[in-house]
């Protein structure tokens, strides 16, 4: 079955004011409801001041509990897309979004779920908590770190969930203005005896690094990062040691990379360590992309021939990978020749 177009139109049916700088957009895809898993995200495509911009935002809804699909956006300094959405999008407006992607999802287990959320990082964790509470018997404990009380997102929604599941859900609201920043001792104290838990972490990079480094284990830690720095290719590092970037720019391997984008087709020689996205650009194409870190799925394409290895994959499910889909910003050819098609 052909995959639907990457970007599809959707109507914003409601806009919910969560805090002074946070809005939840209730979205109805024109083609009908999307199938998705709690913890996933969609990518918006917007034209702002004549420039096409793409940004990914997590869903705060969960399919087990919500009949509407919701994504929550927080204003950030200099955030062109987040600020534009909050300032300009009203009920009845149309937007372009991808189908949901992401692997920040629940696994089939009975161990407790611990959520560490910094600021708007509560968004996908709320989705996960809803799903776990409605669909399993797991205990859920959330540590939500915010700057101050007015910054607390989903205060009422979490209070309602606690009232609904008083024996299985605990929410701790940590305010930096009252208690300072969360530290390693605070992480360990919150974990307590639940060292076998599945831990879901989302928030600012320093916060996430702190939790990852402080969790005593042996439980599993899952993180959701948007806009993380791209991984440096080992081949690029070797080229620098051998004589600088020029070696990478001119070296070629046996084989070719063929890329189809809409009505265009290019064929370029394969180069060591070069991603499929970089090959497409070298051939003069302008394929879709956003994060370039393997987290947003905007650059997704399908391998029609050959193989490729992704350095990072935080967006595609195992089923999608088995079907031949690849994140071209992370995919490096694994065979002499590959053929890739953007759909």
Secondary structure, DSSP 8 states (H G I E B T S, - for coil): -----SEEEEEEEEEEEEETTEEEEEEEETT------TT-EEEEEEEETTEEEEEEEEB---TTT-SSEEEEEE--TT-HHHHHHHHH--TT-EEEEE--B-S----S--S-EEEEEEGGGHHHHHHHHHHHHHHS---EEEEEEESSGGG-TTHHHHHHHHHHSTTTEEEEEEEHHHH-S--HHHHHHHHTT-TTSEEEEES-HHHHHHHHHH---SS-EEEE-SS------HHHHHHHHHH-HHHHHH---SSEEEEEETTEEEEEE--TT-BHHHHHHHTT-----S-SSSSS-TTEEEEEES-EEES--SS--HHHHHTTEEETTTEEE-SS-EEEEE-
